Amino acid sequence: QSALTQPASVSGSPGQSITISCTGTTSDVGGYNFVSWYQQHPGKAPKLMIYDVSNRPSGVSDRFSGSKSGNTASLTISGLQAEDEADYYCSSYTNTISYVFGTGTKVTVL
Amino acid sequence: QVQLQESGPGLVKPSGTLSLTCAVSGGSISSSNWWSWVRQPPGKGLEWIGQIYQSGGTNYNPSLKNRVTISVDKSENQLSLKLSSVTAADTAIYYCARNWGKGFNMWGQGTMVIVSS
């Protein structure tokens, strides 16, 4: 299974909104509403930010939102803050009863 | 508050077997249906290795399934990972994680494993 495709980097100024895309196939992203998103700061473990395409776990800021259209899922961060600077990974359940992660996106707050 | 802690040798010889343990504290391993292992080579992205159901059923990454074994020990409240015939490409930070629906909502701090002679 190939990694889901994400842009290598996305940047924005404080207060702006940015969107990270995550493109897969009908065998993963397009076939299931089981896309999740993770935030990873340097030297830290990933943190779940979005699950099942658009749901936020308790404690995650409502500035983070998720969506999906066809084989592409998206994570939007609104009101960008300095603390949002991190790597972000998407993940999808697949038709082989497994999971595949995205290539990762480095978010820079200008 | 459930916490996960990975442990095991930090250095494994090529062609050897990598063996790691993930201790679950603050709660029972039976509190969640599924538990996973995920790895991350230095400076690279995440890769799902496999998952185990609390009763022992497993699913593995198709690209690793011939070399991976994940097991659970309820009496010790821990899960284990074995990866055989390792090469330098298996050098990574290895994480255990708690499945939550079709996501992973709790992660250990990770343990670095280097494959080198």
Contacts between the chains, C-beta under 8 A, distances in Angstrom:
chain1	res1	chain2	res2	distance
A	1	B	61	7.5
A	1	B	62	6.3
A	1	B	63	7.0
A	3	B	45	6.5
A	32	B	102	7.5
A	34	B	101	7.6
A	34	B	102	3.6
A	34	B	103	7.9
A	36	B	102	6.8
A	36	B	103	3.6
A	36	B	104	7.3
A	38	B	46	7.5
A	38	B	104	7.7
A	45	B	95	6.1
A	45	B	107	3.9
A	45	B	108	6.7
A	45	B	109	5.8
A	45	B	110	5.7
A	46	B	38	7.9
A	46	B	46	6.8
A	46	B	95	7.6
A	46	B	104	7.5
A	46	B	107	5.8
A	47	B	107	7.6
A	48	B	100	7.2
A	48	B	103	5.3
A	48	B	104	6.2
A	48	B	105	4.7
A	51	B	100	6.9
A	51	B	101	5.7
A	51	B	102	7.0
A	51	B	103	3.8
A	51	B	105	7.4
A	52	B	101	6.0
A	52	B	102	6.6
A	52	B	103	7.3
A	57	B	100	7.8
A	57	B	105	6.0
A	89	B	45	6.5
A	89	B	46	5.4
A	91	B	46	7.6
A	91	B	48	7.4
A	91	B	103	7.1
A	91	B	104	7.7
A	93	B	102	4.6
A	96	B	62	5.7
A	97	B	59	4.8
A	98	B	48	6.5
A	98	B	50	7.9
A	98	B	59	6.1
A	98	B	60	7.3
A	98	B	61	5.6
A	98	B	62	6.5
A	99	B	36	7.6
A	99	B	48	4.2
A	99	B	51	7.9
A	99	B	102	7.7
A	100	B	48	6.8
A	101	B	38	7.9
A	101	B	45	6.0
A	101	B	46	4.2
A	101	B	47	6.5
A	101	B	48	6.4
A	102	B	45	7.2
A	103	B	45	5.5
A	104	B	45	4.4
A	104	B	46	7.4
